[in-house]
Amino acid sequence: MHPAGTRTRAVSRPRPRRRGGAEPGVPPALALAAAWCWRLLVVGAVVWFVTGFLSGLSLVTVPLVLAFLLAALLRRPALLLRRTLPRGLAGLVTVLAALAVLGAVFWFVQYRVRGQIGTLTAQAGDILGRLHDQVSSLPGIGSGSGTLVDRVDAWVQQHSATLLSGAFTAGQVAVDAVTGLVLTLFLTLFFLIDGERIWAWTVRLLPSDARPAVNGAGYRAFSVLSGWITGTAVIASIHGVVIGLAMELLGTPMVAVLAVLVFIGSFIPIIGAFVFGGLACLVTLVTVGLRGALILLAVLIAENLLEGHVYQPLIMGRTVKLHPVAILLAIAAGSVLDGVVGAIIAIPLAGSVSAAVKYLRGIEDLHGNPLGEEDRMAPEPPPLALVRGQPAEPPAAA
């Protein structure tokens, strides 16, 4: 009983807040999914904008990335030369020596081609003739009217003006390629000479609290990049030499050209060596015969098996620790964004970003060793840490 003259007042109880901050009537799972969706949309839009912007500046971004790869490949010889030569002279000698080796390879290829130009021309014409005859004899492709061969001929005649304009466009492409090559060489030279100072200046632009973590992440990324490009160059050389020797023993023509193509293709993981090796098998099939092509195909398959089970574990170790699905997706994305060059640089970039993220999250230490839950802590400063505004000399193993 309440006293006379008093009026009771209902006390409103606060509504219980639903789990995950969901509004009443909205399931928590749906609210969580919506929160993730709009955040992923924002991140995806930013990534799409950045990749589109960078792809529009391919004349700058591609030489920059290629210069990073070349600097990572030539860093160890440059560090060895710094023991006896000044920094600038050591970088210049390293770049000139690399150009001399590359020029010697191309001179050897053109020397072999020039010495057999008549034979190679006749063989190339014979190969194209045999391929045309074999394709033309296939039902639905070359036999009868309205087949694939007839459609290709009709398309070429119909689009002759477009093909002619494409020939003029090739001149602009050649100019861009020469410009990119010159820019790549100059960037490589300056990265070898002042790479540490450029990185130190970049780190000093960040807040002081973030410098050790970013410095360590950059060190890990460059270590992965250097290990990948060095190991891949060694493995590609092995592929080129083995496939070249096999073609020489089988009597395949254009051995030097095909071996160089296999070497270049080996820089594209998983598919590169098979694609260019398949071209060598096709040439062997037409010129030598089915038996020679099968032998070369067996050598190619054995080389790829050795790469996955012997070469990479011994030469590269666990430098680029990516799942095969991630490798395939990175190659596909790189090829869509920038063709063959994008497919080549996709794997080292993905591996470098993965290593940097693992270091920042405390999953791996500065040298890529896994850390347990009890060992995870703030990222340790690397040998490239800033000392009174000046970068310390990195170790030769970097």
Order of alpha helices (4+ residues) and beta strands (2+ residues): alpha-alpha-alpha-alpha-alpha-alpha-alpha-alpha-alpha-alpha-alpha-beta-beta
